Amino acid sequence: MSVFIERLETIYKEQTIIVVCRAGVRSSKIVNLLNRQGYPSAFNLDGGILAWKAKGFPWDSIIDSGKGCNCTGGCNGC
């Protein structure tokens, strides 16, 4: 959560944001923080990636590897 607070000013308030974690608990806390800070289009993936996978939706193994999102934005493992 501290990483999000530090980088809050780099997240555009006008964009849709979907926050995901393993089971949906940590991501729901981040979404609540974002909503309180004026990000009306921030959403949590209920149940996290575990629920996503259980429903048979596509996923990338990078999520389960503990290596973060693999983005090029320098997130260092999110």
Secondary structure, 3 states (H helix, E strand, C coil): CHHHHHHHHHCCCCCCEEECCCCCHHHHHHHHHHHHCCCCCEEECCCHHHHHHHCCCCCCHHHCCCCCCCCCCCCCCC
